[in-house]
Amino acid sequence: MDFEQFKEEMAKKIKEALDSKYGMETSVDVRTVEKMNESYEAITVKPEGSIIGVNLNTNELFKEYEQGKSIDCIASTAAEFANRSLHSGPGFDIDSFNDYGKMKEKLTMEVVSSERNADLLQKVPHKDIEDMSVVYRFELTQTDEGRTSVLVTNRMIEQYGITAEQLHVDALSNAQEFKPIVIESMANIENKIL
C-alpha cells in the first residue's frame, strides 16, 4: 500500500473506530497541516459540528506501517489517542475566538526564519526583521506537557476588523507579561547549564 492509499484507508478506519468503539460522531479529513518551520500530512478528527479537532501526523503513522505494524493496530491506537485528546482538550471558551477584546489578552509573538516559512508567511500577519519574521499567536493554555496556541492568520485579523499594525502593537504590550526580558551574565547562564 502506498502513502496515498494508506492515508485514505487510515482515515476510514479511524472514523469507524471512533464512531463504533467510542460512540462519537466525527468528521475525519485528510489534509496538509502547515506549521512554522514544517508542514505534514495529517488526519484531522473533529466531533461533528465542532471547530476544534486533533491532527494525527500521517507521516508518523505511515512509518509504523512500514515497520510492520498492522493498519488495524495503528488505527486503533490513533483513534484512542484522538478520543483522549478530544475529551481532555484545553479548558478554553471557543466562543472567545470571535471576540478580539478577549483574545488580545492571549496574544504573543514568535520569531521564525523568513526563508523556511516563506509560503506560510503569505497567509499570516508578520513583521520582517533582517532574515527573520515576527509572527503572532494566541496562547490558549500552558501545561507541563506543552502549550496550546493558535497562529494568527490574515483571515482572522480581517474578521476581527483590525490591522496587522494594531496586532503588532497589542502583542508588544503583552510581551513583558508573557515572555519577560531577562538579562543575565554569561557566568550565570554557564552555571545553569553546568
C-alpha positions, -999 to 999 in steps of 0.1 A, spaced: 0 0 0 15 34 -9 12 66 12 -19 80 -6 -38 47 -2 -26 45 34 -40 79 43 -74 72 29 -76 38 45 -63 51 78 -89 79 79 -117 55 72 -106 31 99 -101 58 125 -136 72 118 -151 37 121 -133 31 154 -143 64 169 -179 61 158 -184 25 169 -160 20 199 -163 54 214 -198 63 202 -186 96 187 -200 112 155 -169 126 139 -157 142 107 -123 128 96 -104 146 69 -70 142 53 -51 174 48 -18 192 49 -11 210 82 12 240 78 32 249 109 61 272 114 93 256 101 74 225 90 43 210 73 30 175 74 2 153 61 -25 148 88 -57 131 95 -79 157 113 -105 144 136 -133 167 149 -166 159 166 -194 167 142 -202 204 143 -171 214 162 -143 238 151 -118 221 174 -101 190 164 -70 168 167 -44 164 140 -28 130 137 5 130 119 0 106 90 37 106 81 45 91 116 16 66 113 29 55 79 64 49 94 48 25 118 31 7 89 64 5 70 80 -11 101 54 -39 100 27 -28 124 -8 -37 111 -31 -9 98 -58 -20 122 -35 -18 152 -23 17 141 -58 29 136 -70 16 169 -41 34 188 -47 66 168 -84 65 175 -78 60 212 -53 90 212 -78 112 193 -106 103 217 -85 110 247 -73 143 232 -107 155 223 -121 148 258 -92 163 277 -88 193 254 -79 227 268 -104 243 291 -109 272 268 -141 290 258 -143 286 220 -167 315 217 -139 338 228 -123 333 194 -149 357 180 -141 385 205 -107 402 198 -111 421 230 -107 388 249 -82 372 225 -57 401 226 -50 393 262 -36 360 250 -15 375 221 22 366 220 50 369 194 73 343 179 104 349 158 108 325 129 130 321 98 116 341 69 132 318 43 120 285 58 85 298 63 81 318 31 49 301 19 32 303 53 42 340 58 19 349 28 -11 338 49 -2 353 83 4 389 95 41 393 102 68 418 106 102 412 88 134 419 107 165 411 87 162 374 77 137 367 104 100 374 108 78 380 138 45 361 138 17 362 163 -1 336 183 -29 333 208 -15 313 237 -45 294 250 -31 270 276 3 261 290 10 229 310 39 207 318 31 187 287 33 217 264 13 246 252 -18 251 231 -16 280 208 -32 293 176 -12 310 148 -30 343 139 -38 344 102 -47 372 78 -82 359 76 -86 361 114 -75 398 117 -98 406 88 -127 390 107 -117 409 139 -116 442 118 -81 451 129 -49 458 110 -16 440 112 -1 471 127 -27 471 156 -20 434 161 17 442 165 11 470 190 -12 448 211 14 419 210 42 443 221 21 454 251 17 418 262 53 408 256 66 418 290 39 398 307 41 366 286 78 364 279 96 390 300 131 401 291 157 387 314 193 400 313 219 377 328 256 375 328 273 347 308 286 333 340 251 328 354 240 311 321 270 288 322 263 279 358 227 269 349 239 247 321 266 230 341 
